[in-house]
Amino acid sequence: MTMFEVWGPRVERMRVQVDGTAHDMERDADGFWRAEVPTQGDVDYGFLLDDDEHPVPDPRSRRQPEGVHGLSRTFDPAQHDWQDGDWRGIELRDGIVYELHLGTFTPEGTFDAA
C-alpha cells in the first residue's frame, strides 16, 4: 500500500492515477487530499484535478524519470541499495552559499507574489 497526498485547497475533486488507473482521494479541512492505494514496487503516478483527464506530476515528488512535466514515480529510500556510506560531506569552508533575488527577473526590479 502507498499513501498519496497532495495539497489542493481550490480543487473540487482530486484523483490519483497510479499505473494508468484513477483512484478517488479524500479531502481534509486543510485542503490536503489523500488516498491509500495498493501498490507493489515503484509505480508511476500523477494527480487528476477536478475533471481533467491529464495527470500532473506530484509537486513533492522525489523522482521524475520523465522530467518535470512527466509522471512522478514512487521511491522508497529504505529499499534502495545505498553505496555512499563512506561519504562524510564537505567542510563548511568548502561550501557555497548562493543568494538569489527574484526581483532581478522583473523589469521593475521587484517581485510581487500576489
VEXMIBA-964508 format. One line per field, with one value per residue: residue number from 1; residue in three letters; x, y, z of N, C-alpha, C, O in turn. Coordinates in steps of 0.1 Angstrom, whole numbers, always signed. Atoms other than C-alpha are relative to their C-alpha. Example, Ala and Ser with C-alpha at 12.3 -4.5 7.8 and 13.67 -1.06 7.14 Angstrom:
BEGIN
nr = [1,2]
rest = [ala,ser]
n.c1 = [+9,-9]
n.c2 = [-12,-11]
n.c3 = [+0,+0]
ca.c1 = [+123,+137]
ca.c2 = [-45,-11]
ca.c3 = [+78,+71]
c.c1 = [+9,-8]
c.c2 = [+12,+11]
c.c3 = [+0,+8]
o.c1 = [+19,-3]
o.c2 = [+12,+22]
o.c3 = [+7,+9]
***
This chain:
BEGIN
nr = [1,2,3,4,5,6,7,8,9,10,11,12,13,14,15,16,17,18,19,20,21,22,23,24,25,26,27,28,29,30,31,32,33,34,35,36,37,38,39,40,41,42,43,44,45,46,47,48,49,50,51,52,53,54,55,56,57,58,59,60,61,62,63,64,65,66,67,68,69,70,71,72,73,74,75,76,77,78,79,80,81,82,83,84,85,86,87,88,89,90,91,92,93,94,95,96,97,98,99,100,101,102,103,104,105,106,107,108,109,110,111,112,113,114]
rest = [met,thr,met,phe,glu,val,trp,gly,pro,arg,val,glu,arg,met,arg,val,gln,val,asp,gly,thr,ala,his,asp,met,glu,arg,asp,ala,asp,gly,phe,trp,arg,ala,glu,val,pro,thr,gln,gly,asp,val,asp,tyr,gly,phe,leu,leu,asp,asp,asp,glu,his,pro,val,pro,asp,pro,arg,ser,arg,arg,gln,pro,glu,gly,val,his,gly,leu,ser,arg,thr,phe,asp,pro,ala,gln,his,asp,trp,gln,asp,gly,asp,trp,arg,gly,ile,glu,leu,arg,asp,gly,ile,val,tyr,glu,leu,his,leu,gly,thr,phe,thr,pro,glu,gly,thr,phe,asp,ala,ala]
n.c1 = [+8,-7,+8,-2,+5,-3,+8,+7,+12,+10,+5,+13,-1,-14,-2,-14,-1,-11,-2,+10,+13,+4,+6,+5,-7,+9,-6,+2,+4,-11,-2,-8,+7,-7,+5,-9,+2,-8,-11,-12,-12,+1,+11,+2,+12,+2,+13,+11,+7,+14,+3,-10,-4,-15,-7,-11,-10,+1,-10,-9,-5,-14,-5,+7,-8,+3,-1,+10,+13,+4,+5,-9,-2,-2,-13,-1,-15,-4,-2,-11,-13,-9,-14,-7,-1,-13,+0,+2,+3,-12,-2,+8,-8,+0,+14,+3,+13,+5,+12,+7,+10,+10,+3,-9,+6,+11,-4,+0,-10,+7,+8,+13,+6,+14]
n.c2 = [-12,-13,-12,-11,-13,-13,-11,-7,-6,-6,+10,+6,+15,+4,+15,+3,+10,+8,+10,-1,+2,-11,+3,-12,-4,-7,-13,-4,-14,-9,+0,+11,+11,+12,+13,+12,+9,+12,+0,+9,-7,-14,-2,-14,-6,-14,-5,-4,-11,-2,+10,+2,+14,+0,-1,-9,+6,-3,-11,+4,+13,+3,+6,-4,+6,-5,-15,-8,+1,+14,+6,+3,+14,+2,+3,+3,-1,+12,+12,-3,+5,-11,+3,-12,+0,-6,-14,-8,-14,-9,-10,-13,-9,+4,-1,-12,-6,-8,-8,-4,-10,+2,-12,-2,+5,-8,-13,-10,+4,+4,+12,-1,+14,+0]
n.c3 = [+0,+1,-3,+8,-7,+7,-5,+11,-7,+9,+8,-5,+1,+2,+1,+3,+10,-4,+11,+10,-6,-9,-13,-7,-12,-10,-5,-14,-3,+4,+14,+4,+6,-3,+4,-2,+12,+0,+10,-2,+6,+4,+10,+6,-4,+2,-6,+9,-7,+4,+10,+10,+2,+2,-13,-3,-10,-15,-2,-11,+4,-1,+13,+12,+11,+13,-1,-9,+6,+1,-12,-11,-3,-14,-4,-15,-3,-8,+9,+10,-3,-1,+1,-3,-14,-4,+2,-12,+3,+3,-11,+2,+8,+14,+4,+8,-3,+12,-3,+13,-2,+10,+6,+11,+12,+4,+6,-11,-11,-12,+1,-7,+1,+0]
ca.c1 = [+0,+11,-3,-6,-11,-13,-24,-51,-74,-91,-98,-133,-123,-89,-79,-45,-37,-15,-1,-29,-58,-76,-84,-106,-89,-105,-100,-94,-103,-69,-71,-50,-61,-52,-57,-41,-37,-25,+9,+39,+73,+78,+48,+42,+16,+1,-29,-61,-75,-113,-124,-92,-81,-44,-24,+0,+32,+34,+50,+67,+79,+113,+116,+107,+121,+104,+113,+93,+63,+61,+46,+61,+75,+74,+107,+113,+148,+147,+146,+175,+209,+229,+266,+277,+282,+318,+308,+310,+301,+323,+338,+318,+347,+344,+306,+290,+261,+241,+216,+191,+169,+137,+132,+161,+139,+113,+115,+109,+135,+108,+88,+51,+39,+3]
ca.c2 = [+0,+35,+67,+95,+131,+165,+199,+214,+238,+252,+219,+204,+168,+151,+116,+100,+80,+51,+30,+42,+36,+65,+64,+89,+109,+124,+160,+172,+205,+220,+212,+181,+152,+116,+81,+48,+26,-10,-10,-33,-18,+16,+29,+59,+83,+117,+138,+144,+178,+183,+166,+169,+136,+146,+138,+163,+154,+154,+188,+170,+140,+125,+110,+124,+99,+116,+152,+179,+175,+137,+114,+110,+77,+64,+59,+41,+51,+21,-3,+14,-2,+28,+28,+61,+50,+64,+99,+124,+156,+187,+212,+244,+264,+245,+251,+277,+300,+314,+342,+348,+379,+372,+408,+408,+389,+416,+448,+469,+450,+440,+409,+408,+373,+384]
ca.c3 = [+0,-8,+7,-18,-5,-22,-11,-34,-14,-45,-62,-60,-69,-68,-80,-82,-113,-104,-133,-155,-130,-113,-76,-57,-30,+2,+13,+48,+64,+55,+18,+17,-4,+5,-9,+1,-30,-32,-50,-55,-61,-76,-96,-119,-108,-113,-99,-118,-108,-110,-142,-161,-176,-180,-149,-134,-115,-77,-67,-38,-58,-51,-86,-120,-146,-175,-164,-146,-169,-168,-143,-109,-96,-61,-43,-10,+3,+27,-3,-22,-22,-9,-18,-3,+33,+34,+23,+51,+34,+29,+53,+58,+43,+11,+8,-15,-4,-33,-28,-55,-56,-75,-82,-106,-130,-133,-154,-122,-101,-77,-70,-62,-53,-52]
c.c1 = [+9,-10,+4,-7,+5,-8,-7,-12,-10,-6,-12,+1,+15,+0,+15,+0,+13,+1,-12,-14,-3,-6,-4,+8,-10,+7,-2,-3,+11,+3,+9,-8,+8,-7,+11,-4,+9,+11,+10,+11,-3,-11,+1,-13,-1,-14,-9,-8,-14,-3,+10,+5,+15,+7,+11,+9,-2,+10,+10,+7,+15,+7,-9,+7,-2,+1,-11,-14,-6,-6,+10,+2,+3,+15,+1,+15,+4,+3,+12,+13,+10,+14,+9,+3,+13,+0,-4,-3,+12,+1,-8,+8,+0,-14,-2,-14,-3,-13,-6,-11,-10,-3,+8,-6,-12,+5,+2,+11,-7,-7,-12,-6,-15,-6]
c.c2 = [+12,+11,+11,+12,+12,+11,+7,+7,+5,-10,-7,-15,-3,-16,-1,-12,-8,-11,-1,-1,+12,-4,+13,+3,+8,+12,+2,+15,+10,+0,-11,-11,-12,-12,-10,-10,-12,+1,-11,+6,+14,+1,+15,+5,+15,+4,+5,+11,+2,-11,-1,-14,-1,+2,+10,-6,+5,+12,-3,-13,-1,-4,+4,-6,+6,+15,+6,+0,-14,-5,-1,-15,-1,-4,-3,-1,-12,-12,+2,-6,+11,-4,+12,+1,+7,+15,+8,+15,+8,+9,+13,+10,-3,+1,+13,+4,+9,+7,+5,+10,-1,+12,+4,-5,+7,+13,+11,-3,-3,-14,+1,-14,+0,-3]
c.c3 = [+0,+3,-9,+6,-9,+6,-12,+6,-10,-10,+6,+0,-3,-1,-3,-10,+2,-11,-9,+6,+9,+13,+7,+12,+9,+5,+14,+1,-5,-15,-5,-4,+2,-6,+3,-11,+1,-11,+3,-7,-3,-11,-5,+4,-3,+6,-11,+7,-6,-10,-11,-1,-2,+14,+1,+10,+14,+2,+11,-4,+2,-13,-12,-12,-13,+0,+8,-5,-1,+13,+11,+2,+15,+2,+15,+3,+8,-9,-9,+6,+0,-1,+4,+15,+5,-2,+13,-2,-3,+12,-4,-9,-15,-7,-8,+5,-12,+4,-13,+4,-12,-7,-12,-13,-5,-6,+11,+10,+13,-2,+8,-1,+0,-13]
o.c1 = [+19,-21,+16,-18,+16,-20,+0,-23,-22,-14,-13,-7,+21,-6,+22,-7,+24,-8,-16,-24,+6,-14,+3,+13,-20,+19,-13,-4,+7,+13,+13,-19,+20,-20,+22,-15,+21,+7,+11,+11,-12,-12,+5,-23,+10,-22,-5,-16,-15,-1,+7,+8,+20,+6,+19,+5,-8,+22,+20,+13,+23,+19,-21,+15,+7,-4,-20,-23,-18,-6,+22,-6,+11,+21,-3,+22,+16,+10,+16,+15,+17,+18,+20,+4,+13,+9,-13,-2,+23,-8,-9,+2,+3,-16,+6,-24,+4,-22,+1,-20,-6,-7,+4,-1,-19,+16,+11,+14,-1,-7,-12,-10,-21,-19]
o.c2 = [+13,+12,+15,+11,+12,+8,+11,+1,+7,-7,-9,-22,+4,-23,+8,-22,-2,-19,-12,+0,+14,-14,+23,-6,+13,+12,-2,+22,+22,+6,-10,-15,-12,-12,-8,-14,-11,+3,-16,+9,+20,-8,+24,-2,+21,-5,+12,+7,+3,-22,-7,-20,-12,+12,+12,-14,+15,+10,+4,-20,+9,-5,+2,+1,+5,+22,-1,+3,-15,+3,-2,-23,+7,-9,+6,-10,-16,-21,-7,-5,+14,-15,+12,+12,+11,+22,+4,+23,+3,+11,+16,+16,+6,-1,+22,-4,+18,+1,+11,+7,+2,+12,+11,-2,+2,+18,+19,+6,-3,-19,+4,-18,-11,-4]
o.c3 = [+6,-2,-9,+11,-14,+10,-22,+4,-5,-18,+18,+8,-11,+7,-8,-8,+2,-13,-13,-2,+18,+13,+7,+19,+5,+7,+20,-9,-7,-19,-17,+2,+0,-6,-1,-12,+5,-23,+14,-19,+1,-20,+2,+4,-5,+9,-20,+17,-18,-7,-22,+9,-5,+20,-9,+18,+16,-1,+12,+5,+0,-15,-11,-19,-22,-9,+13,+3,-4,+23,+8,-3,+20,-7,+23,-1,+7,-5,-17,+18,-9,+5,-1,+20,+17,+2,+19,+7,-5,+20,-15,-18,-23,-19,-7,+5,-16,+9,-21,+12,-23,-19,-21,-24,-14,-1,+10,+19,+23,-13,+20,-12,-1,-14]
***
